[in-house]
């Protein structure tokens, strides 16, 4: 069995969600360390977030096509925000 299925079967939903939020917080801390030019462990923390994301997908029965739709929507919004920022900077 894959890791996400193992976690779902052996942990409560509450524990799994708590673990996910802890991993997200640790990634945030690693990114902040990077911004302060301190030693960081971004690859390790990102790998933990990716693993826990798979657990969350199983808990909430989210399939990859739903995630893809939201990703595509987010990419469009982010591109627009970048274009708007670039246009404002060019106009200044």
Secondary structure, 3 states (H helix, E strand, C coil): CCHHHHHHHHCCHHHHHHHHHHHHHHHHHHHHHHHCCCCCCHHHHHHHHHHHHHHHHHHCCCCHHHHHHHHHHHHHHHHHHHHHHHHHHHHC
